[in-house]
């Protein structure tokens, strides 16, 4: 159902790798709500993914950009404003990667070159993106910048590895840069801490299937889907949330406030009885 919440609004969406990704679902929902945008991802991700299909479906243009490189981001912002015909109203940062996870390195046995690479892609790229937007005064007043996070930024999930550190840093950047963006340009900056979601990136985490099943049993409302996260993101891009900023917003069916659920407790008791 469309309410034209984003009619006339223009933005940039990072990270739509394929149809399972939250960024892809968000792009579709933004289009349904009347928004326009450019799509971007790193050149290597563009070769791996199917972004052209999304661009054709939504009538959007693609601007390749490595979000760790300032010159790429400057080109992205300048070309986006040319294509969209003015300043930006919303930005979604939905990129993250751990080379240590991909290579199977345990958290206590990290390759620090890999650590630095993942840190740059997953967190520092968010600062770089906002720095370019800020210095170029590219955002309209009451614009909205959103990055995707996960609760491992606050609590221990052993197999999430150094991505947990990356997400903690990401959330800190959102608060710190969000202060200056709000004070100087009236721009909102928030992060969404989403349920574990079966995206291409998420499924790279060891034990993901068990992890997602556990979270679903723990959450009173069950896990939030990628499409539901897209809906939530649209609300943050809209004028309905003009005074929401510097927040890490949990979108996880209640998981983040649970100690234990009856369903999980019953499963544990059953397992003990079967021993």
C-alpha angles and dihedrals in degrees: 000000000000126000096173089243091159101038109152094008122127131198155146125259119199125197111020097154100162142338092283094060124102090229090056092051090046092053090053092049093046089054091049090052093053101261127137126212149160120238124224141179138150115288092247091052090050090056092049098043139054101243094138088067091055092045091054092046094051099033091242135143125234122225113187113223137164100220091208091063119078093204091055091049092048090052091046094053095044094048092044091057090048093050095042095041100238147003125341125260101185142016129190117200105196103156130115138145140172117201088191090059092047092050093046095243114161117236090249092050104049126164099225094208085059090045092054092047093051092045090053094048098040103039118001089053087065091056091046092050093050093044091056092046091047097048093046091045085228098153125086118231111275089023119151132226118190132183127188118240139165136225092250083085087075106023136040118264102166099204093049085078120181091346085082089062091046092054092048089053091046091055092048091051090051091055097043098044090037090063093058094040091051096044097044104032108012092243122149122227122190141154127220117217100207131195115260101283128195096242124143090259095045094052090060090074115099114254092010096150093055090043094055092045091052093049091050091053091047096050119084090213096033126240119324113241128228090254092051089051088052089054090051091049091052089055089054091050091051130084089250089084101041094138098044111105143136089030133135099210118203112221099175112113091263096303094130093062097044127106096182134333127225090242093054092045091052091050090051093049091048090051091051092049092051093056 
